[in-house]
């Protein structure tokens, strides 16, 4: 990354869905800011809290572990944080604003709240300004595509249909790859307090029959994604 890029412009990078030590190490080497562990048992990328704790121990200072919860109970959230105490929460289910705040306060950890943005033209009808207001206690609002089940399923929503100004820190997710993340940053960075990005399927190894190997990361894709984000930051800095 160019030393001339102000910290207010620098896009933070979270990579998610890790299950293996070598993939965590590759992400750290690439210079990412956060590593996500999916604690949702129905997910093909899901891990148990004990496994997340093992993997999180490999993280150096200033690389933040993120625990992804989907409608977990207060007891389950507390037990997970007891095993990964340095983590922050990402609530991806049907949790209300009060539930998110209560769960994070009980664990004394900040949280991200996922917003499920409809695919296609229906994205224009999602009131992100109001959603960010309702979840104003969140550290950031994570924007993911609304697909069946929970998680974006590797789908990208229409970024251009989001409101022009949102008084919140945003995390762009859903269908990101090294090929399109620059466009996402260019479109969304001017619309919010700060922008981060989050990717899972876009950095996974290719499956022999098509698609990706869920939870198995590709070091080359990781490096390409990080390089694409840094290039987008440099372009944004030159144009501001």
URBEL-V388294 format. One record per residue. N is the residue number from 0. RES is the residue in one small letter. PHI is phi in whole degrees, -180 to 180 (999 if undefined). PSI is psi in whole degrees, -180 to 180 (999 if undefined). Layout:
BEGIN
n->N res->RES phi->PHI psi->PSI
n->N res->RES phi->PHI psi->PSI
END
This chain:
BEGIN
n->0 res->x phi->999 psi->140
n->1 res->x phi->-66 psi->137
n->2 res->x phi->-68 psi->-14
n->3 res->x phi->-82 psi->-8
n->4 res->x phi->-78 psi->119
n->5 res->x phi->-63 psi->152
n->6 res->x phi->-65 psi->-25
n->7 res->x phi->-72 psi->-18
n->8 res->x phi->-99 psi->-29
n->9 res->x phi->-56 psi->126
n->10 res->x phi->-85 psi->120
n->11 res->x phi->-73 psi->147
n->12 res->x phi->-121 psi->124
n->13 res->x phi->-115 psi->129
n->14 res->x phi->-109 psi->140
n->15 res->x phi->-130 psi->162
n->16 res->x phi->83 psi->39
n->17 res->x phi->-88 psi->141
n->18 res->x phi->-134 psi->-10
n->19 res->x phi->-130 psi->147
n->20 res->x phi->-60 psi->-47
n->21 res->x phi->-64 psi->-29
n->22 res->x phi->-74 psi->-39
n->23 res->x phi->-60 psi->-45
n->24 res->x phi->-62 psi->-40
n->25 res->x phi->-66 psi->-39
n->26 res->x phi->-67 psi->-43
n->27 res->x phi->-61 psi->-44
n->28 res->x phi->-63 psi->-30
n->29 res->x phi->-77 psi->-14
n->30 res->x phi->92 psi->31
n->31 res->x phi->-78 psi->167
n->32 res->x phi->-98 psi->-26
n->33 res->x phi->-151 psi->150
n->34 res->x phi->-125 psi->128
n->35 res->x phi->-103 psi->140
n->36 res->x phi->-122 psi->124
n->37 res->x phi->-87 psi->117
n->38 res->x phi->-99 psi->12
n->39 res->x phi->-85 psi->113
n->40 res->x phi->-62 psi->-28
n->41 res->x phi->-77 psi->-11
n->42 res->x phi->-81 psi->143
n->43 res->x phi->-70 psi->-14
n->44 res->x phi->-102 psi->7
n->45 res->x phi->-69 psi->144
n->46 res->x phi->-133 psi->158
n->47 res->x phi->-77 psi->155
n->48 res->x phi->-55 psi->-37
n->49 res->x phi->-64 psi->-38
n->50 res->x phi->-70 psi->-41
n->51 res->x phi->-59 psi->-39
n->52 res->x phi->-64 psi->-41
n->53 res->x phi->-61 psi->-45
n->54 res->x phi->-70 psi->-38
n->55 res->x phi->-66 psi->-25
n->56 res->x phi->-64 psi->-18
n->57 res->x phi->-82 psi->-10
n->58 res->x phi->-80 psi->134
n->59 res->x phi->-79 psi->175
n->60 res->x phi->-57 psi->145
n->61 res->x phi->75 psi->9
n->62 res->x phi->-111 psi->115
n->63 res->x phi->-94 psi->127
n->64 res->x phi->-77 psi->142
n->65 res->x phi->-125 psi->128
n->66 res->x phi->-102 psi->121
n->67 res->x phi->-94 psi->120
n->68 res->x phi->-113 psi->144
n->69 res->x phi->-132 psi->100
n->70 res->x phi->57 psi->36
n->71 res->x phi->-77 psi->154
n->72 res->x phi->-77 psi->165
n->73 res->x phi->-61 psi->-38
n->74 res->x phi->-64 psi->-43
n->75 res->x phi->-65 psi->-40
n->76 res->x phi->-64 psi->-46
n->77 res->x phi->-63 psi->-41
n->78 res->x phi->-66 psi->-37
n->79 res->x phi->-66 psi->-43
n->80 res->x phi->-70 psi->-27
n->81 res->x phi->-64 psi->-31
n->82 res->x phi->-88 psi->-28
n->83 res->x phi->-128 psi->72
n->84 res->x phi->-67 psi->-20
n->85 res->x phi->-87 psi->0
n->86 res->x phi->-81 psi->164
n->87 res->x phi->-114 psi->165
n->88 res->x phi->-99 psi->149
n->89 res->x phi->-128 psi->112
n->90 res->x phi->-93 psi->121
n->91 res->x phi->-122 psi->8
n->92 res->x phi->-107 psi->-135
n->93 res->x phi->-101 psi->21
n->94 res->x phi->-63 psi->132
n->95 res->x phi->-77 psi->167
n->96 res->x phi->-55 psi->-43
n->97 res->x phi->-65 psi->-42
n->98 res->x phi->-63 psi->-44
n->99 res->x phi->-60 psi->-46
n->100 res->x phi->-65 psi->-45
n->101 res->x phi->-63 psi->-45
n->102 res->x phi->-64 psi->-40
n->103 res->x phi->-72 psi->-37
n->104 res->x phi->-68 psi->-39
n->105 res->x phi->-62 psi->-36
n->106 res->x phi->-89 psi->-8
n->107 res->x phi->56 psi->42
n->108 res->x phi->-134 psi->146
n->109 res->x phi->-71 psi->169
n->110 res->x phi->-142 psi->155
n->111 res->x phi->-105 psi->148
n->112 res->x phi->-121 psi->126
n->113 res->x phi->-81 psi->133
n->114 res->x phi->-108 psi->128
n->115 res->x phi->-96 psi->102
n->116 res->x phi->-88 psi->128
n->117 res->x phi->-60 psi->149
n->118 res->x phi->-78 psi->159
n->119 res->x phi->70 psi->-157
n->120 res->x phi->-66 psi->-17
n->121 res->x phi->-67 psi->-14
n->122 res->x phi->-59 psi->-30
n->123 res->x phi->-65 psi->-23
n->124 res->x phi->-87 psi->-4
n->125 res->x phi->-82 psi->121
n->126 res->x phi->-86 psi->83
n->127 res->x phi->-68 psi->-33
n->128 res->x phi->-61 psi->-46
n->129 res->x phi->-68 psi->-39
n->130 res->x phi->-61 psi->-45
n->131 res->x phi->-64 psi->-34
n->132 res->x phi->-67 psi->-44
n->133 res->x phi->-61 psi->-38
n->134 res->x phi->-105 psi->43
n->135 res->x phi->-66 psi->-17
n->136 res->x phi->-80 psi->-9
n->137 res->x phi->-72 psi->146
n->138 res->x phi->-66 psi->-34
n->139 res->x phi->-160 psi->159
n->140 res->x phi->-103 psi->123
n->141 res->x phi->-95 psi->125
n->142 res->x phi->-97 psi->116
n->143 res->x phi->-130 psi->159
n->144 res->x phi->-76 psi->143
n->145 res->x phi->-88 psi->105
n->146 res->x phi->-125 psi->175
n->147 res->x phi->-62 psi->137
n->148 res->x phi->82 psi->-156
n->149 res->x phi->-121 psi->143
n->150 res->x phi->101 psi->159
n->151 res->x phi->-80 psi->-13
n->152 res->x phi->62 psi->25
n->153 res->x phi->74 psi->16
n->154 res->x phi->-101 psi->143
n->155 res->x phi->-107 psi->133
n->156 res->x phi->-87 psi->174
n->157 res->x phi->-82 psi->99
n->158 res->x phi->-61 psi->-33
n->159 res->x phi->-66 psi->-16
n->160 res->x phi->-90 psi->-1
n->161 res->x phi->-76 psi->160
n->162 res->x phi->-59 psi->152
n->163 res->x phi->-72 psi->-19
n->164 res->x phi->-147 psi->123
n->165 res->x phi->-129 psi->122
n->166 res->x phi->-82 psi->66
n->167 res->x phi->-161 psi->160
n->168 res->x phi->-81 psi->130
n->169 res->x phi->-115 psi->150
n->170 res->x phi->-123 psi->115
n->171 res->x phi->-84 psi->128
n->172 res->x phi->-142 psi->177
n->173 res->x phi->92 psi->99
n->174 res->x phi->73 psi->18
n->175 res->x phi->-76 psi->146
n->176 res->x phi->-144 psi->174
n->177 res->x phi->-62 psi->-27
n->178 res->x phi->-77 psi->-29
n->179 res->x phi->-117 psi->-8
n->180 res->x phi->-65 psi->-32
n->181 res->x phi->-63 psi->-40
n->182 res->x phi->-67 psi->-40
n->183 res->x phi->-62 psi->-42
n->184 res->x phi->-65 psi->-44
n->185 res->x phi->-61 psi->-38
n->186 res->x phi->-78 psi->-38
n->187 res->x phi->-99 psi->-26
n->188 res->x phi->-57 psi->-39
n->189 res->x phi->-73 psi->-7
n->190 res->x phi->-98 psi->0
n->191 res->x phi->-147 psi->175
n->192 res->x phi->-63 psi->-48
n->193 res->x phi->-155 psi->160
n->194 res->x phi->-126 psi->134
n->195 res->x phi->-121 psi->168
n->196 res->x phi->-129 psi->154
n->197 res->x phi->-140 psi->129
n->198 res->x phi->-137 psi->146
n->199 res->x phi->-131 psi->-71
n->200 res->x phi->-64 psi->-28
n->201 res->x phi->-69 psi->-9
n->202 res->x phi->-120 psi->15
n->203 res->x phi->-89 psi->155
n->204 res->x phi->-66 psi->146
n->205 res->x phi->-71 psi->137
n->206 res->x phi->-83 psi->147
n->207 res->x phi->-56 psi->-36
n->208 res->x phi->-96 psi->12
n->209 res->x phi->108 psi->160
n->210 res->x phi->77 psi->-159
n->211 res->x phi->-127 psi->162
n->212 res->x phi->-86 psi->107
n->213 res->x phi->-60 psi->123
n->214 res->x phi->85 psi->-2
n->215 res->x phi->-109 psi->114
n->216 res->x phi->-94 psi->154
n->217 res->x phi->-109 psi->114
n->218 res->x phi->-57 psi->-37
n->219 res->x phi->-65 psi->-42
n->220 res->x phi->-65 psi->-37
n->221 res->x phi->-59 psi->-50
n->222 res->x phi->-64 psi->-39
n->223 res->x phi->-65 psi->-40
n->224 res->x phi->-65 psi->-47
n->225 res->x phi->-62 psi->-43
n->226 res->x phi->-62 psi->-38
n->227 res->x phi->-67 psi->-38
n->228 res->x phi->-65 psi->-45
n->229 res->x phi->-65 psi->-37
n->230 res->x phi->-65 psi->-39
n->231 res->x phi->-65 psi->-39
n->232 res->x phi->-62 psi->-42
n->233 res->x phi->-65 psi->-41
n->234 res->x phi->-63 psi->-43
n->235 res->x phi->-64 psi->-42
n->236 res->x phi->-63 psi->-38
n->237 res->x phi->-68 psi->-28
n->238 res->x phi->-96 psi->4
n->239 res->x phi->-118 psi->999
END
